[in-house]
Amino acid sequence: MSTRAPSPFHPVHLQLAEQLRAELSAQDAALPEGGARVPVSRYTSAERCEEERAMFQRHPIVALHASELVPGTSIATEVAEVGVILARGHDGVVRGFLNACRHRAARLIEPGSPCAPHKAYVCPYHGWSYALEGGLLHRPHAQAFSDAECTGLVPVLVEELAGLIWVTVRPAPSPTPLREFLGPIAGELEALSLASHVAFRRSKTTRAANWKLIIEAFLEAYHIRVLHRRSIYPFFLDARALAER
């Protein structure tokens, strides 16, 4: 007596496939009358743009692969258009701070600089220096400042999950834990075993496009017949799609 091997597919994916097949075979598989329209202001509104910027800054965003930060190293990057420093201490913990001196907000590390070991962060403008844990170490002519001005770097919320380093630059007073925020997606990310991978190369591309246009391309299958006709089109339906939040 043989037992069936476990399916390599995620249960949610199988459920969606079965649901899609049921809808295709149903008598009422026609699309609703009238469909839906998306106003152009969704992509051009300056007010909405600012709301979306604020939204990205309130929520976790992947900043690095975990392998990019070895103990004792730091790197400067941007998360949701905000400059941050990410550092992994010799204790293995990843910490993050705004990439700005508390005196005149000069950048401490230039973005694009390679990940490198640092004994301290030294401001190139007036020489204030900070420990890798963010505390203020030294300021020239310290007697010219009050104790209230003796402040460390502004921290950002950093969490590590599924081999990725996530940053929230402007977290809520009581932020939702990352695993709870991701919900079922956390398990799907961990199934990719990214924690056992090593980053080979980092590249950056800037597109003159609204970010929603990029995301929406992955939420519809209508384009597959034309855009992917020589590759994946034979394996997909091009007029139907289902998504699971």
Salt bridges, closest charged atoms under 4 A:
GLU18 OE1 - ARG21 NH2 2.68
GLU23 OE1 - ARG240 NH1 3.91
GLU50 OE2 - ARG53 NH1 2.75
GLU52 OE2 - ARG48 NE 2.93
GLU52 OE2 - LYS212 NZ 2.85
GLU68 OE1 - ARG202 NE 2.99
GLU81 OE1 - ARG53 NE 2.51
ASP91 OD2 - ARG95 NH2 2.77
GLU110 OE1 - ARG107 NH2 3.32
GLU160 OE1 - ARG88 NH1 3.25
GLU188 OE2 - HIS10 NE2 3.80
GLU188 OE1 - HIS13 NE2 3.63
GLU190 OE2 - ARG179 NH2 2.65
GLU216 OE2 - ARG42 NH2 3.09
GLU220 OE1 - HIS223 ND1 3.22
ASP238 OD2 - ARG225 NE 2.62
